[in-house]
Amino acid sequence: MRSVEIVLALVVLATVVAAFAGRLRVPAPSLLVVAGVVAGLLPGVPDITVSPDIVSLVVLPPLLFAAGEELPWRDLRAVWRPVSVLAFGLVIASAAAVAVVAAAVTPLPLGMGFVLGAVLASTDPVAVTALGRRLSLPPRVQALVQAESLFNDATSLLLFRVALSVGIAAGAVSWGHTAAEFGTLVVGGLAVGGLVAAGAYLVRRHTEDPVLETIISLVTPYAAYVLAEAVGGSGVTAVVVASVILGTQASKVTSARIRIQLGAVYGTVVFLLESVVFGLIGLQLPELVRALSTTTPWPLQALLIAATLLVVRVLWVFPLSAIQQRRRSKRPTWQVPAVVSWAGARGVVPLAAALSIPLTSPPEYRELVLLLTTAVIVITLVVQGFTLEPLVRRTGVGLTTEHVRQEHSAARLRLAKAGLEHLDALTESESAPDFLVEQLRDTWKARMQRIAEDEPDEMTTLTTAQAYRRLRRELLAVEAAELARLFESGEITDHTRRRIQRMLDLEHTVLGDEHD
């Protein structure tokens, strides 16, 4: 009963925080972590003990799935080389650096320091996606930070397992076994993710029930995670692969009405889960401090470890950016690497890893690792979360509101012109009644006029005539095809594509069922 009360309290807290975050123009996760820490310091607040299964099995899969669906395949292809370097080299370098610093400034031995380094080595996709929603970053930069956080799990998980073997079990490291385990993690995650995505695609293609579609969509990330873990693969990688594949096929798998419903359901689920997990991170910190049996100066240690992660990230990102710029015969700049370096927040994935440290490890070391992990997560979410948007504005990397508006308006005009051209073709072929064609032509011209004058693109009042609805659907299908072409050719960003696709879906929804 107490757990239910805590979850309800966190949801209420998150709702209030989200309202204030919008007014204050700060990321809701960062503000929610601060609110959680403050609430945990209040007298009478119960002690919070987070179960590893709750974080890794219940909370993580749907949040990862939602983050992966927001990553367009086109942009991912453009950044796969730097993502590979960061997902492998930077993770290993970060883990090693944290291990050395932790062994020097904390009571942890080098082995347990490496465990801490492996836990904190990778950026967190949930935190990065949550912080990045407010930022109008260029597609390549957004894809880089998001893809890095999504695909560095296999490296960090392997390091974590090796660190546990050395730091806790005092086992010897077999590089052949380590390489085989890494291959199993990657290949298993990729294979299971692809199979689950294919299965979900086939089922959803033959399902027209909105309730069943919603259930299948909600079950898919859990199925990918559990099956991958069962075969020794990376559950996180499987969820990410499945989400990226299904995200690219969204318009083919579901109808407009179901996409609207899924968007509403997933938006609610993501909000609730993020509310619980980021609130728990904040609430857990005071309890971990009280439970620590020593007078360790953990705040200074956590700050030093967070600074180490940032310095190592800067030392990797800036040279990598300079090399890429030189390959393109461009002069290296500091703006983009500065934003990418500062976007490396930690969050749910490191927390899940720290909670999974075996209870057989020395209690004082496990408690300290969990405390330092939680403290570093809080530091990155608060410091980097509150300052990332000002940094984006200061560097000029972000897309301006005017640029986003112009791209949106230009794309809408192109779609409307494609619809008018189709009406002209209908007139020449005499395949539709002239009065309906003229009525639709007037509607589309009025739409173009509103777009040109920068007025809201209102829904057009629809008649009940079946032929009129059929022609409207036909025009919307033409616009949808033009939208896909603009995106595939790189003329518009994924953000613009999603905004316009939602508008088209809403118009489809107003038209009702195709068989009516």
C-alpha positions in Angstrom: 0.0 0.0 0.0 2.8 2.4 0.8 4.3 1.8 -2.7 1.0 2.8 -4.3 0.9 5.9 -2.2 4.4 6.9 -3.2 3.7 6.3 -6.9 0.5 8.4 -6.8 2.4 11.2 -4.9 5.1 11.2 -7.5 2.6 11.5 -10.3 0.9 14.4 -8.6 4.3 16.0 -8.0 5.3 15.5 -11.6 2.1 17.1 -12.8 2.7 20.2 -10.7 6.4 20.2 -11.7 5.6 19.9 -15.4 3.3 22.9 -15.2 6.0 25.0 -13.5 8.7 23.7 -15.9 6.8 25.0 -18.9 6.5 28.4 -17.3 10.1 28.5 -16.2 11.4 27.1 -19.5 13.4 24.4 -17.8 13.4 20.6 -18.4 10.8 18.8 -16.4 13.2 15.9 -15.4 15.7 18.2 -13.9 13.1 20.1 -12.0 11.5 16.8 -10.9 14.8 15.5 -9.5 15.3 18.7 -7.5 11.7 18.4 -6.2 12.4 14.8 -5.3 15.5 15.6 -3.3 13.7 18.4 -1.5 10.8 16.0 -0.7 13.2 13.4 0.5 14.7 15.8 3.0 11.3 16.6 4.6 10.5 15.0 7.9 8.0 12.1 7.8 8.8 11.1 4.2 9.2 7.3 4.2 12.5 5.7 3.3 12.7 4.8 -0.4 14.1 1.5 -1.5 14.1 1.0 -5.3 14.0 -2.6 -6.6 16.3 -3.4 -9.6 13.5 -5.2 -11.4 11.2 -2.2 -11.1 13.7 0.0 -12.9 15.2 -2.4 -15.5 12.1 -4.4 -16.4 9.1 -2.2 -15.7 10.3 1.3 -16.4 13.2 1.1 -18.8 11.7 -0.8 -21.9 8.9 1.6 -22.8 11.0 4.7 -22.2 13.7 3.3 -24.4 11.2 2.3 -27.0 9.7 5.8 -27.1 13.2 7.3 -27.4 14.1 5.0 -30.2 11.0 5.7 -32.2 12.0 9.4 -32.2 15.3 8.6 -34.0 14.8 8.7 -37.8 16.7 6.1 -39.8 17.8 8.7 -42.3 19.6 10.8 -39.6 21.0 7.7 -38.0 22.7 6.6 -41.2 24.3 10.1 -41.4 26.0 9.8 -38.0 26.8 6.1 -37.6 30.6 6.7 -37.7 30.9 9.2 -34.8 28.3 7.2 -32.9 30.4 4.1 -33.2 33.5 5.9 -31.9 31.6 7.4 -29.0 29.7 4.2 -28.2 32.9 2.1 -27.9 35.9 4.3 -27.3 34.4 7.0 -25.1 32.6 4.4 -22.9 35.8 2.5 -22.3 37.8 5.7 -21.7 35.2 7.1 -19.3 35.0 3.9 -17.3 38.8 3.7 -16.9 39.1 7.4 -15.9 36.3 7.1 -13.3 38.0 4.0 -11.9 41.3 5.8 -11.4 39.7 8.9 -9.9 37.4 6.8 -7.6 40.3 4.8 -6.4 42.2 8.0 -5.6 39.5 10.0 -3.9 37.2 7.4 -2.4 37.6 4.3 -0.1 36.8 2.1 -3.0 39.5 -0.3 -4.2 40.4 -0.1 -7.9 38.1 -3.1 -8.8 35.1 -1.5 -7.3 36.1 1.8 -8.8 36.0 0.1 -12.2 32.5 -1.1 -11.3 31.5 2.5 -10.6 33.1 3.6 -13.9 31.3 0.9 -15.9 28.0 2.0 -14.3 28.5 5.7 -15.2 30.4 5.3 -18.5 27.4 5.5 -20.9 25.1 8.4 -21.4 21.4 7.7 -20.7 18.9 7.6 -23.6 15.9 8.4 -21.4 17.6 11.4 -19.8 19.1 12.7 -23.1 15.8 12.3 -24.9 13.8 14.0 -22.1 16.3 16.9 -22.0 16.4 17.3 -25.7 12.7 17.6 -26.4 12.7 21.3 -25.7 15.7 22.0 -27.9 15.5 22.8 -31.6 18.8 21.1 -32.5 19.9 20.5 -36.1 18.9 16.9 -37.2 22.5 15.7 -37.3 23.4 16.9 -33.8 20.1 15.6 -32.3 20.6 12.2 -34.0 24.3 12.1 -32.8 23.6 12.6 -29.1 20.4 10.5 -29.2 21.9 7.6 -31.1 25.1 7.5 -29.0 23.0 7.2 -25.8 20.9 4.5 -27.4 23.7 2.3 -28.8 26.4 2.5 -26.1 24.6 0.0 -23.9 26.3 -3.2 -25.1 29.8 -1.7 -24.4 28.8 -0.4 -20.9 27.0 -3.6 -20.0 30.0 -5.7 -21.0 32.3 -3.5 -19.0 30.0 -3.8 -16.0 30.0 -7.6 -16.2 33.8 -7.7 -16.5 34.1 -5.2 -13.6 31.8 -7.3 -11.4 34.0 -10.4 -12.2 37.2 -8.6 -11.3 36.0 -6.2 -8.5 33.7 -8.5 -6.6 34.3 -12.1 -7.6 38.0 -11.6 -7.9 38.0 -13.6 -11.1 40.5 -13.5 -13.9 39.6 -11.8 -17.2 39.7 -14.0 -20.3 39.8 -11.8 -23.3 38.5 -14.6 -25.5 35.5 -15.1 -23.3 35.0 -11.3 -23.0 35.0 -11.0 -26.8 32.5 -13.8 -27.1 30.3 -12.3 -24.5 30.4 -8.9 -26.2 29.4 -10.6 -29.5 26.5 -12.3 -27.8 25.3 -9.1 -26.3 25.4 -7.2 -29.6 24.3 -10.0 -32.0 21.7 -11.2 -29.6 20.3 -7.8 -29.0 20.2 -7.0 -32.8 18.7 -10.3 -33.8 16.0 -10.3 -31.1 15.2 -6.7 -31.8 14.8 -7.4 -35.5 12.7 -10.5 -35.0 10.4 -8.8 -32.5 10.0 -5.8 -34.8 9.2 -8.1 -37.7 6.6 -10.0 -35.7 5.0 -6.8 -34.4 4.9 -5.4 -37.9 3.2 -8.5 -39.3 0.6 -8.6 -36.5 -0.2 -4.9 -36.6 -0.5 -4.9 -40.4 -3.4 -7.3 -40.1 -5.0 -5.6 -37.0 -7.6 -2.8 -37.3 -8.8 -2.8 -33.7 -7.4 0.3 -32.0 -7.4 -1.5 -28.6 -5.4 -4.5 -29.8 -3.0 -2.2 -31.7 -2.4 -0.3 -28.5 -1.8 -3.4 -26.4 0.6 -4.8 -29.0 2.5 -1.6 -29.1 2.8 -1.5 -25.3 3.9 -5.2 -25.1 6.5 -4.9 -27.9 9.3 -3.3 -25.8 8.8 -5.7 -22.9 8.9 -8.7 -25.3 12.1 -7.5 -26.9 13.8 -6.8 -23.6 12.8 -10.1 -21.9 13.6 -12.3 -24.9 17.0 -10.7 -25.5 18.0 -11.1 -21.8 16.8 -14.8 -22.0 19.2 -15.6 -24.8 22.1 -13.6 -23.3 21.8 -10.6 -25.5 21.4 -6.9 -24.6 17.8 -6.2 -23.7 18.4 -2.5 -24.2 19.8 -3.0 -27.6 16.9 -5.2 -28.6 14.4 -2.6 -27.5 16.2 0.2 -29.4 16.5 -1.9 -32.6 12.8 -2.8 -32.5 11.8 0.8 -31.8 13.9 2.3 -34.6 12.6 -0.3 -37.2 9.0 0.1 -36.2 9.4 3.9 -36.0 10.3 4.0 -39.7 7.3 1.9 -40.6 4.7 3.7 -38.5 2.8 5.1 -41.5 2.6 1.6 -43.1 1.7 -0.3 -40.0 -1.2 1.8 -38.6 -4.0 3.9 -39.8 -4.3 7.6 -39.0 -6.9 7.1 -36.3 -4.8 4.5 -34.5 -1.6 6.7 -34.8 -3.5 9.4 -33.0 -4.6 7.1 -30.3 -1.1 5.5 -29.9 0.4 8.9 -29.6 -1.9 9.9 -26.8 -1.4 6.6 -25.0 2.4 6.5 -25.3 2.6 10.2 -24.3 0.7 9.4 -21.1 2.8 6.3 -20.4 6.1 8.1 -20.9 5.0 11.0 -18.7 3.9 8.6 -15.9 7.1 6.5 -16.0 9.4 9.4 -16.3 7.6 11.0 -13.4 8.1 8.0 -11.2 11.7 7.3 -12.2 13.1 10.8 -12.0 11.2 11.5 -8.8 12.6 8.3 -7.3 16.1 9.3 -8.2 15.7 12.5 -6.2 13.8 10.9 -3.3 16.4 8.1 -3.1 19.4 10.4 -2.6 18.6 11.6 1.0 17.9 8.0 2.0 21.2 6.7 0.6 23.1 9.5 2.5 21.4 8.5 5.8 22.1 4.9 5.2 25.9 5.4 4.6 27.7 4.2 7.7 30.8 6.3 7.2 31.5 10.1 7.2 32.7 9.9 3.6 32.8 13.3 1.9 30.6 12.0 -0.9 29.5 15.4 -2.3 33.1 16.3 -3.2 33.7 12.8 -4.6 30.5 12.9 -6.7 31.5 16.3 -8.1 35.0 15.1 -9.0 33.6 12.0 -10.7 31.0 14.1 -12.6 33.8 16.5 -13.7 35.9 13.5 -14.8 33.1 12.3 -17.0 32.7 15.7 -18.6 36.5 16.2 -19.1 36.9 12.8 -20.8 33.9 13.5 -23.0 35.3 16.9 -24.1 38.7 15.2 -24.8 36.9 12.8 -27.1 34.2 14.9 -28.8 36.3 17.9 -29.8 39.1 16.0 -31.6 36.4 13.8 -33.3 34.6 16.8 -34.5 37.8 18.4 -35.8 38.7 15.3 -37.7 35.2 15.2 -39.3 35.3 18.9 -40.2 38.8 18.5 -41.9 37.5 15.6 -43.9 34.8 17.9 -45.3 37.4 20.6 -45.9 35.8 22.8 -43.3 37.3 24.8 -40.5 36.8 23.2 -37.1 34.4 25.1 -34.8 33.7 24.8 -31.1 29.9 25.3 -31.0 28.6 21.9 -32.0 31.2 19.8 -30.0 30.5 22.0 -27.0 26.8 21.2 -27.2 27.4 17.5 -27.8 29.9 17.4 -24.9 27.4 19.0 -22.5 24.5 16.7 -23.6 25.9 13.6 -21.9 23.5 13.4 -19.0 23.2 10.2 -16.9 19.9 8.8 -15.7 17.8 5.6 -15.6 20.2 3.1 -17.2 23.1 3.8 -14.8 20.7 3.6 -11.9 19.4 0.2 -13.0 23.0 -1.0 -13.4 24.0 0.2 -9.9 20.9 -1.4 -8.3 21.9 -4.7 -9.9 25.2 -5.0 -8.1 25.0 -8.3 -6.2 24.2 -8.1 -2.5 27.1 -10.4 -1.9 29.5 -7.6 -2.5 30.9 -5.7 0.5 27.9 -3.7 1.9 29.9 -0.5 2.5 31.3 -0.6 -1.1 27.9 -1.3 -2.6 26.2 1.5 -0.6 28.9 4.0 -1.7 28.7 3.0 -5.3 25.0 3.4 -5.3 25.2 6.7 -3.5 27.8 8.1 -5.9 25.9 6.9 -8.9 22.7 8.5 -7.7 24.6 11.7 -6.8 26.3 11.9 -10.2 22.9 11.3 -11.9 21.4 14.2 -9.9 24.3 16.5 -10.7 24.2 15.8 -14.5 20.4 16.2 -14.6 20.5 19.4 -12.6 23.6 21.2 -13.8 23.6 20.1 -17.5 19.8 20.0 -17.6 19.3 23.5 -16.5 22.2 24.9 -18.6 21.9 23.0 -21.8 19.3 25.2 -23.4 21.2 28.4 -22.6 24.3 26.9 -24.0 22.5 26.0 -27.2 21.3 29.6 -27.5 24.7 31.0 -26.7 26.4 28.8 -29.4 23.8 29.5 -32.0 23.6 25.8 -32.8 19.8 25.5 -32.3 17.4 26.2 -35.1 15.6 29.5 -34.6 11.8 29.7 -34.2 11.7 31.5 -37.5 13.6 28.8 -39.3 11.3 26.1 -37.9 8.2 28.1 -38.9 9.5 28.7 -42.4 10.4 25.1 -43.0 6.9 24.1 -41.7 5.1 26.6 -43.9 7.2 25.7 -47.0 6.5 22.0 -46.5 2.7 22.6 -46.1 2.7 24.7 -49.3 4.5 21.9 -51.2 1.9 19.4 -49.9 -1.0 21.7 -50.9 0.5 22.2 -54.4 0.8 18.5 -54.8 -2.9 18.1 -53.9 -3.9 20.8 -56.5 -1.9 19.1 -59.2 -3.8 15.9 -58.4 -7.1 17.7 -58.8 -5.9 19.0 -62.2 -5.2 15.5 -63.2 -8.7 14.4 -62.0 -10.3 17.2 -64.1 -8.4 16.1 -67.3 -9.3 12.5 -66.8 -12.9 13.3 -65.8 -12.8 10.7 -63.1 -14.6 12.7 -60.5 -17.6 15.0 -60.5 -16.6 18.5 -61.5 -18.5 20.2 -58.7 -16.6 18.1 -56.1 -13.3 18.8 -57.7 -14.0 22.5 -57.8 -15.1 22.5 -54.2 -11.9 20.8 -53.1 -9.9 23.1 -55.3 -11.3 26.1 -53.5 -10.6 24.4 -50.2 -7.0 23.7 -51.0 -6.5 27.2 -52.4 -7.9 28.7 -49.2 -5.5 26.5 -47.3 -2.6 27.7 -49.3 -3.7 31.3 -48.7 -3.8 30.7 -44.9 -0.4 29.1 -45.0 1.1 32.0 -47.1 -0.4 34.5 -44.6 1.0 32.5 -41.7 -2.5 31.8 -40.3 -3.4 28.6 -38.4 -4.1 25.7 -40.7 -7.7 25.1 -39.7 -9.7 22.0 -40.3 -12.0 22.3 -43.3 -15.7 21.7 -42.6 -16.5 18.4 -44.3 -19.8 17.4 -46.0 -21.3 14.0 -45.4 -21.1 13.0 -49.0 -19.2 9.7 -49.4 -17.6 10.9 -52.7 -16.3 14.0 -51.1 -14.7 12.1 -48.2 -13.2 9.7 -50.7 -11.6 12.6 -52.6 -10.4 14.2 -49.4 -8.7 10.9 -48.4 -7.1 10.7 -51.9 -5.7 14.2 -51.6 -4.4 13.5 -48.1 -2.7 10.4 -49.4 -1.0 12.4 -52.1 0.1 14.9 -49.5 1.4 12.1 -47.3 3.4 10.7 -50.2 4.9 14.2 -50.9 5.7 14.5 -47.2 7.6 11.2 -47.3 9.4 12.3 -50.4 10.5 15.6 -48.9 11.8 13.8 -45.8 13.6 11.1 -47.7 15.3 13.7 -49.9 16.5 15.6 -46.9 14.5 18.8 -47.6 12.8 18.8 -44.2 13.7 17.6 -40.8 12.1 14.8 -38.8 10.5 17.4 -36.4 8.7 19.0 -39.3 7.7 15.7 -40.8 6.1 14.6 -37.5 4.2 17.8 -37.0 2.7 17.7 -40.5 2.0 14.0 -40.2 0.0 14.6 -37.1 -2.0 17.3 -38.9 -2.7 14.9 -41.8 -3.7 12.1 -39.3 -6.1 14.5 -37.6 -7.8 15.3 -40.9 -8.0 11.5 -41.6 -9.6 11.0 -38.2 -12.2 13.7 -38.9 -13.1 12.0 -42.1 -14.1 8.8 -40.1 -13.7 5.2 -41.2 -13.0 4.5 -44.8 -15.9 2.1 -45.1 -18.5 4.7 -43.8 
